[in-house]
Amino acid sequence: MARNRSAMKHHRQSEQKRLVNRSRKSAIRTFTKKAVAAAESGDGASEPQARTLASRYQRVAVSLIDKAAGSAIHKRTAARKKSRLAKRLNKATAVQA
C-alpha cells in the first residue's frame, strides 16, 4: 500500500481512471452487440425498423469508441473497432436487402 501522500493520491486517481475506462469499454461492447443483433434480426416486415435501430446503436457505439480513443483504448484500436462494426452491419443489411 502507498505510504506517502503523493503515492496515495496517485493510487486514488488510478483507481478512478480504471473504473471509468472499464465502464467505457463495457458500454462499447454492449452497444456493438446491440447494433449487430438489431441488424441481423431483420425478418422482412420489420426490416426497415431493424436497420434504423441498428444504425442508431451504431451511432452510439461509434460515439463511445471515439470518446474512449486515446484514454481507455488506443486510437488505432478505436479505428479498427469502428471499421469492423461498419463491415458487419453492412454485410448483415446487404444480405437481407
Buried (B, 14 or more C-beta within 10 A) or exposed (E): EEEEEEEEEEEEEEEEEEEEBEEBBEBBEBBBEBBBBBBBBBEEEEBEEBBEBBBBBBEBBBEBBEBBBEEBBEEEEBEEBBEEBEEBBEEBBEEBE
